[in-house]
Amino acid sequence: MITSKKVILISAGEPSSIATEITIKTIMSSKVHSDIMPIVITDPQIIIDYFKLNKINYEINEIKDKQRFKDFKKNKINIIPIKLLEKVVMGIPNVKNASFVKDSIIKCVKTQQNSIASALVTNPINKKIMYESGFNYTGHTEFLASLSVKKKHPVMMLVGKHLKTIPLTIHVPLKKVSKLLTKELIISTIKIARESLISYFGFSQPRIIVTGLNPHAGEDGDIGTEEKIIIIPAIKEVLDNTKYDLSGPISADTAFSYDNRKKYDLAICMYHDQALIPIKTLDFHNGVNVTLGLDFIRTSPDHGTGFDIVGQDKANPESLISAINLAYKMSINKDNDK
């Protein structure tokens, strides 16, 4: 096998969502790097049903060599099969298929850990259905952290063509954000982010900014004290003990202007929308969710299940294409960093 070839494992995602559609469109797309060998962990019947619905003439290849993937075939949908428990009804998730969703993710991780596969890309899941099934994790990221063996400090990074951001807090109400922000969280996130920018993105001395929480970064305590009590001491501690290129807190209302974006490689933000609004505004269809701080490379499209358009052949695969291509680039950079 040529060393530049990279096996990328793709999870099934929610079977009643747009996940199958965007996966097939992605694999059939010329935009996926030619050295990528995508392998989907799913039930072949879902693929067959999609082919029939859309009158697509394309073949499935079942992978049996789950360590070196020597039976991979180009111009086919290569899959590692797992079984659905219930027939899929498009747009209507079934709690009985939650175990299938979970098993696909687990098999992606276990296969990657025991093979030459370079990375995994996860398709969207429906959290409500997962919770109903007894899923005890707040989302994909936390579940993946439980499957990681050595590194278990997941950090969510959003990557667009023109910007990278990290939200320190994710799916929590705004009223809880200030209580969750700690100096320790900020410092550990900065360190994981910097290591990842060097290992996975090829930066030698990444430039990182940290945004403020309050308007105008608190205005020296006049509009909130989190900057003075938590954020500034965290940044100072890092700068006192390292040679990091780090600055902040930067007022979030100016941090993402065209000119200011030229001054840094990553913005660490205080909460979900502060990090995701600029990414989605600048590059709505190509944004990628990356999980740092784990044993393995994981990316995913930066969108949800698309139940409102499922089965209509309207789903845009661009974010999944970007996620797969980014996983490939990250694995190449990781190899070069050794």
Buried (B, 14 or more C-beta within 10 A) or exposed (E): EEEEBBBBBBBBBBBBBBBBBBBBBBBEBEEBBEEBBBBBBBBBBBBEBBBEEEEEEBEBBEBEEBEEBEEBEEEEBBBBBBEBEEEBEBBEBBBEBBBBBBBBBBBBBBBBBEBEBBBBBBBBBBBEBBBEBEBEBEBBBEBBBEBBEEEEEBBBBBBBEEBBBBBBBBEBEEEEBBEEBEBEBBBBBBBBBBEBBBBBBBBEEBBBBBBBBBEBBBEEEEBBBBBBBBBBBBBEBBEEEEEBBBBBBBBBEEBBEEEBBEEBBBBBBBBBEBBBBBBBEBBBBBBBBBBBBBBBBBBBBBBBBBBEBBBEEEBBBBBBBBBBBBBBBBBBBBEEEE
